[in-house]
Amino acid sequence: AVDQYARIYCCARLVHADYSEYNLMLLDGKLYVIDVAQAVSLEHPNAEDFLRHDIENIYRFFHKQLGVELPEPQELLERVKQCRIQCVER
């Protein structure tokens, strides 16, 4: 979920702004992000706040509810913003 978010942030230059377990869909072993109509560009005045909230949602669900080992939200935030993923043009 964090890698998917990094792809949205780094490649599409968007913040989802409503990222939670309700907007993720697992189909045939592949994770899909849905409900992106409210996404905002990185230049949006509230983009940083939305990003922080989205990351906290990821942490809350995957770490606290499912017990998945994850770094603290601040580290996840920094990891997303580093943009170390490869963007593929189609």
Secondary structure, DSSP 8 states (H G I E B T S, - for coil): -HHHHHHHHHHS-EE-SS-SGGGEEEETTEEEE---TT-EETTSTTHHHHHHHHHHHHIIIIIIIT------HHHHHHHHHH--S-----
